[in-house]
């Protein structure tokens, strides 16, 4: 029998641990987590890519798969089909899905400000919301239409007669080609596509949902309610959130670095470093609690405000009843603080 010196055995054990292998020779598998994003790789989701690139997930013992979204991918359906553990979605879509039977629960709120807006050409004759009547307005569907429909209801405008709703694709062509007076845009993305296409900012009129008092919460993290009964699941999601929030803090602090992380994972090759940096700079404005202990924490008052807005849809509200506090939990956020 060959005797291995004690120092050598200790060194070998340390090396095996670094490689993720136990002294017994068995591989130590990281816990798997799959997160479904709401859209394709872009700075809107930079925090997740930064966390992965910097090894924050691995440091928590996680093997995280980040699934990009797209025009034909509904995060809530992916979650309902158990193809993801956690998804990024907007609260109007999530609460509407919950009322329809998918038991979604918000476990963290990354964005605490809304980036949604209507962008109009000044020459269309729209300068105030009162000018929407008789105009064609571009609207995203697939769950994104709910804040718009609620706003129109608040203005007393019927979408089947007072205005013409154009089911907008995920581009800005309807505005550029004068097919619509206004289109849906995000401050960190489509608005700048319009500007980059040659339309001067002075020739645009914008209406921020946040300023119009109809903003609802965007880009939150949701899981299925039954899973929260499993302490192991809550602990695993807590680790995921802890690493994710660390990634978001870094992304807000270093937009250029975050943009590089996004470009690195974009297999389509369409992500531009300059564009993604600008996008991240605008995304940072929507995470005003970055760098504080409150990042990712869903404020109950913000939840209640969103619910109130969604219920105030007149004869066609987004949701018909208040889901109550069961639609969100701080259990995962609390676990992430440990």
C-alpha positions in Angstrom: 0.0 0.0 0.0 1.3 3.4 -0.9 1.0 6.0 1.9 0.1 9.5 0.8 1.6 12.2 3.1 -1.0 14.1 5.1 -0.1 17.4 3.4 -0.6 15.9 0.0 -3.9 14.5 0.9 -5.1 17.9 2.1 -3.9 19.6 -1.0 -5.6 16.9 -3.2 -8.9 17.4 -1.3 -8.7 21.1 -1.8 -8.1 20.7 -5.5 -11.0 18.3 -5.8 -13.2 20.7 -4.0 -12.3 23.5 -6.4 -13.2 21.2 -9.3 -16.5 20.4 -7.7 -15.5 16.8 -6.8 -15.9 15.3 -3.4 -13.0 13.4 -1.8 -15.0 10.2 -2.3 -14.7 10.8 -6.0 -18.4 11.7 -6.6 -19.2 14.9 -8.5 -21.0 17.5 -6.5 -23.7 18.7 -8.8 -24.9 22.3 -8.6 -28.6 22.8 -8.2 -30.4 23.5 -11.5 -32.5 26.6 -12.0 -34.1 27.7 -15.3 -35.3 31.2 -15.7 -37.4 32.3 -18.7 -37.0 35.9 -19.8 -39.7 38.0 -21.4 -37.7 38.9 -24.5 -34.5 38.3 -26.5 -31.1 38.9 -25.0 -30.7 42.7 -24.4 -29.8 45.0 -21.5 -33.4 44.8 -20.2 -32.1 41.5 -18.6 -28.5 42.5 -18.1 -28.5 41.6 -14.4 -29.0 37.9 -15.2 -26.3 37.8 -17.8 -23.8 39.7 -15.5 -24.5 37.3 -12.6 -23.8 34.3 -14.9 -20.7 35.9 -16.5 -19.2 36.8 -13.1 -19.9 33.4 -11.6 -22.3 34.6 -9.0 -24.7 31.8 -9.7 -22.0 29.1 -9.4 -20.8 30.7 -6.2 -24.2 30.0 -4.8 -24.0 26.4 -6.0 -26.4 26.9 -8.9 -26.4 25.8 -12.5 -28.6 28.4 -14.1 -30.1 28.2 -17.6 -31.2 31.6 -18.9 -33.9 31.0 -21.6 -34.4 34.0 -24.0 -37.9 35.0 -24.9 -39.4 36.2 -28.1 -42.6 37.3 -29.8 -44.1 33.8 -29.7 -43.0 33.0 -26.1 -45.3 33.8 -23.2 -43.4 33.4 -19.9 -46.5 32.4 -17.9 -47.2 29.6 -20.4 -43.6 28.4 -20.1 -44.0 28.4 -16.3 -47.4 26.7 -16.4 -45.8 24.0 -18.6 -43.1 23.5 -16.0 -40.4 24.4 -18.5 -38.9 26.9 -16.1 -38.6 27.4 -12.4 -39.0 31.2 -12.4 -39.9 33.7 -15.1 -39.6 37.4 -15.8 -43.0 39.1 -16.6 -45.0 42.2 -16.2 -47.5 42.3 -13.3 -50.6 43.0 -15.5 -49.9 39.8 -17.5 -49.1 37.8 -14.4 -52.2 38.8 -12.5 -54.4 38.3 -15.5 -52.9 34.8 -15.9 -53.4 34.1 -12.2 -57.1 35.1 -12.4 -57.3 32.8 -15.5 -56.1 29.8 -13.4 -52.3 29.9 -13.5 -51.2 30.4 -9.8 -48.4 32.9 -10.3 -46.8 34.6 -7.4 -44.4 37.5 -7.5 -41.3 36.7 -5.4 -39.2 39.8 -6.4 -39.6 43.1 -8.2 -36.5 44.1 -10.1 -37.9 47.2 -11.8 -39.6 49.6 -9.4 -40.3 52.2 -12.2 -42.1 51.8 -15.5 -40.3 52.3 -18.8 -43.5 52.0 -20.9 -44.6 55.0 -23.1 -46.5 56.0 -26.2 -44.4 57.8 -28.7 -46.1 60.0 -31.3 -45.0 62.1 -34.2 -45.8 65.7 -33.5 -47.1 66.2 -37.1 -49.8 63.6 -36.3 -51.7 66.3 -34.3 -51.3 64.5 -31.0 -50.0 66.8 -28.2 -52.1 65.6 -25.3 -54.1 62.4 -24.5 -57.3 64.2 -25.5 -55.9 64.1 -29.1 -55.9 60.3 -29.2 -59.6 60.2 -30.3 -59.9 59.3 -33.9 -56.2 58.3 -34.1 -54.5 54.9 -34.8 -52.4 53.8 -31.8 -50.0 50.9 -32.0 -50.2 48.5 -29.1 -48.2 45.4 -28.2 -50.2 42.3 -27.3 -49.3 39.0 -25.7 -49.9 40.4 -22.2 -48.4 43.9 -22.8 -51.7 45.4 -23.9 -53.3 45.5 -20.4 -51.8 48.8 -19.2 -52.8 50.5 -22.5 -56.4 49.2 -22.3 -56.7 50.3 -18.8 -55.4 53.8 -19.7 -57.9 54.1 -22.6 -60.7 53.1 -20.3 -59.6 55.8 -17.8 -59.7 58.4 -20.6 -63.1 57.2 -21.6 -62.0 56.1 -25.0 -63.6 53.0 -26.5 -61.1 50.9 -28.4 -63.7 49.7 -30.9 -64.9 53.1 -31.9 -63.1 56.1 -30.5 -59.7 55.0 -31.5 -58.2 52.4 -33.9 -55.9 49.9 -32.2 -53.2 48.6 -34.4 -51.8 45.3 -33.2 -48.2 46.4 -33.2 -45.3 44.1 -34.1 -42.1 44.4 -32.1 -40.7 47.1 -34.3 -41.3 50.8 -34.9 -42.3 50.6 -38.6 -45.9 51.8 -38.0 -44.7 55.2 -36.8 -41.9 55.5 -39.3 -44.3 54.7 -42.1 -47.1 56.9 -40.7 -49.4 53.9 -40.2 -50.1 55.0 -36.7 -50.0 58.4 -34.9 -48.5 56.8 -31.8 -46.8 53.5 -31.0 -45.8 51.6 -27.9 -42.2 52.0 -26.9 -39.9 51.4 -24.0 -37.6 54.2 -22.9 -34.6 51.9 -23.1 -35.4 50.3 -26.5 -37.9 51.3 -29.1 -37.9 55.0 -28.5 -34.3 55.1 -29.5 -34.9 52.9 -32.5 -37.2 55.7 -33.7 -34.5 58.3 -33.1 -31.8 56.1 -34.7 -34.1 55.8 -37.8 -33.7 59.5 -38.3 -36.7 61.1 -36.5 -35.5 64.0 -34.4 -36.5 64.1 -30.7 -38.0 67.5 -31.1 -40.4 66.0 -33.6 -41.7 63.5 -31.1 -44.3 63.7 -28.3 -44.0 61.1 -25.6 -46.4 60.0 -22.9 -44.9 58.0 -20.0 -47.3 55.7 -18.3 -45.6 56.5 -15.0 -46.3 60.3 -15.4 -49.9 59.6 -16.6 -50.7 57.8 -13.4 -51.4 54.5 -15.1 -48.0 52.8 -14.7 -48.0 49.2 -13.6 -45.1 47.1 -12.4 -42.8 45.5 -15.0 -40.1 42.9 -15.0 -40.8 41.1 -11.8 -39.9 37.5 -11.0 -42.7 34.9 -10.7 -43.0 31.3 -9.6 -45.9 28.9 -9.2 -47.6 29.1 -5.9 -47.6 25.3 -5.1 -43.8 25.3 -5.3 -43.5 27.8 -2.5 -44.7 25.1 -0.1 -41.4 23.3 -0.5 -38.7 24.9 1.8 -36.0 23.5 -0.5 -37.5 25.4 -3.5 -37.7 28.6 -1.5 -34.1 28.2 -0.4 -32.9 27.5 -4.0 -34.8 30.5 -5.3 -33.3 32.6 -2.5 -29.8 31.7 -3.8 -30.9 32.5 -7.3 -32.2 35.9 -6.3 -29.2 36.7 -4.2 -26.9 36.2 -7.1 -29.3 37.9 -9.5 -29.5 41.1 -7.4 -25.7 41.2 -7.2 -25.6 41.0 -10.9 -28.2 43.9 -11.2 -26.2 46.1 -8.8 -23.1 45.6 -10.9 -25.1 46.2 -14.2 -26.5 49.5 -12.9 -23.0 50.6 -11.7 -21.2 49.6 -14.9 -23.6 49.9 -17.9 -20.7 49.3 -20.4 -19.6 46.2 -18.7 -23.2 44.9 -18.5 -23.6 45.6 -22.2 -20.6 43.4 -23.0 -22.1 40.5 -21.0 -25.3 40.9 -23.1 -23.5 41.0 -26.4 -21.4 38.0 -25.5 -24.5 35.7 -25.2 -26.4 37.1 -28.3 -25.9 34.3 -30.8 -27.8 36.2 -33.5 -25.1 38.8 -33.6 -27.6 41.6 -33.7 -26.7 43.1 -30.3 -24.6 46.2 -30.7 -22.3 47.3 -27.8 -23.1 51.0 -28.1 -26.9 50.4 -28.3 -26.8 48.0 -25.4 -24.8 50.4 -23.3 -27.3 53.1 -24.0 -30.2 50.7 -23.2 -28.6 49.7 -19.9 -28.1 53.4 -19.0 -31.9 53.9 -19.4 -32.7 50.6 -17.6 -30.7 51.8 -14.7 -33.2 54.7 -14.3 -36.0 52.1 -13.7 -34.1 50.4 -10.8 -33.9 53.4 -8.4 -33.2 51.2 -5.4 -30.1 49.6 -6.9 -27.2 49.5 -4.5 -29.6 49.6 -1.5 -30.9 46.8 0.7 -34.3 47.3 -0.9 -33.4 46.2 -4.4 -35.7 43.4 -5.6 -38.2 44.0 -2.8 -41.8 44.4 -3.8 -43.3 47.3 -1.9 -46.9 46.3 -0.9 -48.0 49.8 -1.7 -46.7 49.5 -5.3 -48.5 46.1 -5.6 -51.8 47.6 -4.4 -51.4 50.6 -6.7 -51.0 48.3 -9.7 -54.0 46.2 -8.7 -56.1 49.3 -8.3 -55.2 50.5 -11.8 -55.9 47.1 -13.3 -59.3 47.0 -11.6 -60.2 50.5 -12.8 -61.0 49.4 -16.3 -64.7 50.3 -16.4 -66.7 47.6 -18.1 -63.6 45.8 -19.3 -61.1 45.7 -16.4 -57.8 43.7 -16.8 -58.7 41.7 -13.7 -62.1 41.5 -12.1 -61.1 41.0 -8.4 -58.3 41.9 -6.1 -56.0 38.8 -5.8 -54.9 39.9 -2.4 -51.6 39.3 -0.7 -51.4 35.7 -1.8 -50.3 37.0 -5.3 -46.9 38.0 -3.8 -44.5 36.8 -1.1 -41.3 38.1 0.4 -40.2 34.6 1.5 -37.7 34.3 -1.4 -36.5 37.9 -1.0 -35.9 37.2 2.7 -34.0 34.0 1.9 -31.8 36.0 -0.5 -30.8 38.3 2.4 -29.2 35.4 4.4 
